[in-house]
């Protein structure tokens, strides 16, 4: 929801702190996820993730979540799917070139990142091309598998 | 300028000098420290190669490289790759624009290899305008990549000899890669940061959106310096003649990211010959931009007034007597020597 999305960015600091805590829990749950079988729980977890993040951030389930590097403003809501900052067409009122009634997700991201410790620094990282195969899959499980499974 | 090692056949590549990445004239001019001039060719709505050559000829002797736009404004025209391939046949130095709007990474990487094989030495990596802006709003926008991830992939093709998939290529494209930036774009404070990201991803030169507001451009350049980016990239500032106050108003309203200060519009409005005043303003801007530290050249965009580019560049005096290469430059019959 658009209104909730803007609300979430205004609370980027709290959202980010919560998310970090949540990530630690996910990583700790790795043995459980593994025992249950990642592929078996993929669909139900992805459904829950979609419902929660869809409500809070208008999440598009790209499967490679970078919210904490974008001030908690989901870049996949950009009509050009830009993951590395705004295009040159941002309107004078800070709205999107394509959807003129929507705030530019990157103008929002800059405001959100200023509220997150290290958020501004994170925005300067180059984000490589998305893996389109991850579309619709759970970012939560991917994080748990990659970080929990890492030595 | 004439290089000592000019190829005998104009379409052939120049030797790649140490520290250079391409066999092209454009990189040579910039690295030699000359103030470079580039312009934009609007690809025709036609399949006739002569339409391309006609459009290129009007710039002869006044520009170092010619951008071939890639469906600019999301309008359908002859492809950028084809325009560039036609231009390289007779020795021009085109800059192939690549937009992420219409092609996915498979098509784009193929075009980079294909373009380089056809002698294209310069490529400009762009995100592209949204399809809603053009003549085919019913089309599917692709945007598989954005300009930064495209730059990263392009650089890896050239330097690591690999596709994004990791698969090896046998002969790397020798290309000078560029990107765009909009110094008057919003949010102002983040524009130079975004430039830093493009440089980190592989941009070697930058062509900017129109700069009619020099205080904004100067502020942008100061920011570029503060971030330690001076000398890491060649920046060409975008300029162009405004045909009339009405055109200026229209562009302000309809061209995404375009910023024209009221004072500029008022000055054109008050002139007896508005088109001439538009050219005068463009010339003054070029002369002032030349004095801004860190700016390596200008990119003159004169859509539907392409024939005015030669006059603008000539009167601005920025070439300082230098004659950029054009077909026949080095062997003109004496009777045709006019400029």
Interface residues (C-beta under 8 A of the other chain):
Chain A: X79 X80 X81 X82 X83 X84 X85 X86 X87 X88 X89 X90 X91 X92 X94 X97 X98 X104 X107 X110 X123 X124 X126 X127 X128 X129 X130 X132
Chain B: X100 X101 X105 X127 X128 X129 X130 X132 X133 X141 X143 X144 X145 X146 X147 X148 X149 X150 X152 X153 X164 X180 X181 X182 X185 X186 X187 X190 X193 X194 X196 X197 X200 X201 X209 X256 X257
